[in-house]
Amino acid sequence: MTAYIVRRVLIAVPTLWAITVLAFVLLSLAPGDAVDALVLSRGQGRTVLSGADLQSLKHQYGLDQPLPVRYVVWLEQVLRGNFGFRVADGYSVGALVADRLPRTLELMGAAMLIGLLVGLPLGTYSALRPYSIPDYVLTVCAFMGMSIPSFFAAIAALYIFAVWLHVLPVSGYVTPGRAASLSEELYHLILPAVVLSLEFVARFMR
């Protein structure tokens, strides 16, 4: 088991690095850069800046450096825990991630737990009754769960349960006007956790 975990970690490290390289290159190829976004977000889009002003800003943020140099600088800062700031308001990206990470882990943990509690029993039931009608039905449902994109399932679930039936909230984790509590948080967790668990259920069934 330890060897398997070590092997998976060793595979994950170069994979994650390759993803960062690809994302960095694609962002660099996109029209505009951080200086354009910074100027527009701070209300200076109405002011015509000279070429010297733009070059000064690019130099200040290191955008006049070659792409490999910019990537190495960015990676070094990330490894030090410096994720920079959000262009729109200058807020620390690290603080934003830290603020939202607990909720994200809570949501993914709930989705995986639902996937285990539902997917494993259904998969076992299907395996014990091969080529039966329940087996065919569950197999079709599993393939549908793996094929339907999460964002599409989320939109459909929002429309049905929040907009149409009004039985579940649209967003947030506390209803406006109500005090925060465990039951309130679980109530708001139902819809997103169930939607995200569909793929887990399908995979555990298969």
N, C-alpha and C positions, 0 to 999 in steps of 0.2 A: 504493500500500500504506500509506504514511504517513497519507494522508487518511482511509483506511478505519479505521485504528487510532484516529486522533483522533476520528472520528465515533462509533465504538463507545464510547470512553471518555466522550464528552460525553453519550451516551445513558445510560450506566451510572450516572453520578453522580446525576441526578435520580431514576432508578429506585431506587437504593439509599437515597436520602433518603426517598422515599415509603414504602419498606418499613419504615424505622425509625419513621416517624410512625405507620403502621398498627399495628406491633407495640407501640409505646408506648401507643397508645390502647386496644388490646385488653387489654393487661396492666392498665391502669388501670381498665377496666370489670369485670375479674374480681373475685370476692369476696375480701375481705381485702386486705392490703397487706404491705409489707416489715416493718413493725413486728410484725404478727401472726406472720409467719414467724420473725422474730428472737426474739420472746418464747418461742415454742414450741420452737425449736431449741436454746435455751440452758437448757432445763429449767425455765423459769418458767411453763410452762403449768399447773402445779398451783397456782400462786399467783394469787390474784385481785388484779389491779392496778386501782387507782382510775382514774376517767376523767381526772383531772389527770395521773397518771403516763403514761397512754397519749398524751395530748395533748402532754406534754413530749417524749416519744420522737418523735412525729410531727414536732414542731417542730425537733427536733435533726437529723432526716434530711430536712427540707424537704418532708415529705409534706402539710403543711397549706397549701401554696401552690397556686394554680390550675394546672390541667393544662398550659396553654401555658408557664407559667413553669418548671414542673418539667422539661418537655421541653427548653427552651432551656438550662437549667442542666446537664442530662444530656448534651446534645449538645456543649456547651462543654467539659465534662470529658473526653468521649470524644476529641474533637479534640486535646486536650492529652495523650492517652495514659493517662488515668486511667479505668480500667474499673470501679473500685469493688472491693468484696470479696464473697466468697461468704457468704451469711447463715449457713449451717450451722456454719462454723468460723472465719470471719473471714479466710480465705486470699485473697490478691490474685487477682482475676480475670485481670489482665494476665499475672501469672506463670503461671497455669494455662494460658492460651492459648499463651504462649511455650513452655511445656513440651510441649504436645501438637501444636503447629503443624508441627514437622519430620516427625513420623510421619504426620500428615494429608497433607502435601504428597507424602511418599514414596508413600503408598497411592494417592492420586489420580494421581500421575505414572505409577505402574506400571499402573493401570487404563487410563489413556489410551494408554499404549504398547501394551498388549495389544490395545486397540480398533483402533489403527492397523495393527498387524502382522497382525491377523486380519480386520478389517472391510474394509480396502481391497482385499486380494487376492480375498476372497470377492465383494465388490461388483463388481470388475472381471470376474471369472469369470462372474458372473450377467449382467452387461451384454453380454458377448461372445456369450452363448447365450440370447438373448431367447426367451421362450415355450417353453423346453425344460423338462423335468422338474426338472433341478437349479435352474433359475431360479425355478420355482414353489416348490420346497422352501425355497430360501434366502430368498425373499420372505416366505413364511409365518414362517420362523424370525426374520427381521428384525422383522416386526410383533409377534411374541410377545416378543422382547427389548425392544421399546419399550413394550409394554403391561404386562408383569409388574412390579409394584413391587419395588424393590430389597430392601425389608425382607422381603417374602415369599420372594424368591429366596434371601436370606441364611438365613432360618429353614430352608427346604428343604435348602439345601446343608449347613448345620450338622448337620441330622439325618442326612442320607445319608452324608456323608464323615467327620464327626467322631464322631457317636453310634453310627451303625449299622456303617459299615465300619472305623472307627478308623484311617483313613489320614492324616488331617489334624488339626491341633490346633483346639481350640475358640476360644481367644483368646490374647492376649498376643503377644510377639515373641521370647520365650525360654522354652524348656521348663524348668520347675523342676528344679534339680539339674544343669543343663547350663550350660557357659560360653557367654557371648554370642559369636557369630561371624557372618560373612556368610551362610554356608550355613544356619545356624539361623534367621536373620532372614528369609531368602528362603523357607524352609520355612513359616514362620508367615504370610508375606505371600501365599502362593498362593491360599488360599480367599477372603479378602476382596477381593483384587485382581481375581480372576476374576469374582466376583459383581458387583462394581462395573463391570467392563468390559463386561458384557452389553449395557448400553444404549449404550455407545460403539461397540461392534461393530455393533449394529443400525443406529445412525445413520450410521456411515461406510459401511455396505453400501448403505443407501438413497441 
